[in-house]
Amino acid sequence: MPRILVTGATGQIGAELTLALRERHGADHVIAAGHRREPSGNLAHTGLYVSLDVRDAAALDALVPEQGVTVIYHLAALLSAVAEEQPLHAWDINMSGLLNVLESARKYGCQVFFPSSIAAFGPDTPPFDTPQDTVQHPSTIYGITKVTGELLCDYYHRRYGVDARGVRYPGLISNQVLPGGGTTDYAVDIFYAAVKQRHYDCFLRAGTQLDMMYMPDAIQAAIQLMETDANRLTHRNGFNVTAMSFTPAQLAAEIQRHLPDFTIGYAIDPLRQAIADSWPRHMDDSAARYEWGWQPRYDLAAMVTDMLRHITAKLRNE
Ligand code: AKB
């Protein structure tokens, strides 16, 4: 039975991934580690929670053997827009954190999951059907930490045999934990505004097309990749994965099918627009489909139906 540590467990992916892993392996086998946000709800009540700053190598090095950790899902990181406002801080959290995790994994023989992002690509990358292996050259500090992270994970595998694996996530949409400081956050914010006010002012232009994914698929991708027989993998890190690709205008139109009086306006944030403009429009994820059977369950219509159902219920109970 694996003994799993999830860093960034109070964040957008971490909170749901921790609960999914606890369901799968038993609550006692999954340790949640967070730093900036306090755990709440089921996360706080179902298993062990530790406060951990991933930049603290000594604390991580003590925790891993003490708890007999065999697998680390390393999710603690700053997202794109907030990273652009504090580049040095973003480099520190995103890179020192990953290096510390890889070092502990090397010393104690752990498997590692590292989430990269569409941000690992840049303006020189082919924007449509973006190949698995292509020019990356990201123009944001967040993207630079992601591409460096992919390379570091590959290096630790080649040099030390660390079983490090990862995907390039698109924008993630969750009905539970809110994202913080990302460029794709509009695709979550819009649902709360639609249910509460029937209007949303989007910070990206109407036609900004980006890859997206509903959180249950994102959780499934991480677990499925980590459990795949290593012999099937040609790549290990930075697998392109996507489930849908849409613009704010297309998302608004799909919401209007459920809420006909919903309207959208545009109040462009130049920082986030510039970041979005540097990312691909639609990735080719055939390598993930071929090597480990990646198959998303939610398309735009299914995601919008499920999000509206959950957000409506959540706001009614508040
Ligand atoms: C962000 O917008 O920063 C993230 C991402 C695409 O990595 N959601």
Residues whose N, C-alpha, C, O or C-beta is under 5 A from the ligand:
A	BS01	AKB	L79 S80 A81 S117 I118 A119 Y169 P170 G171 L172 G181 G182 T183 T184 D185
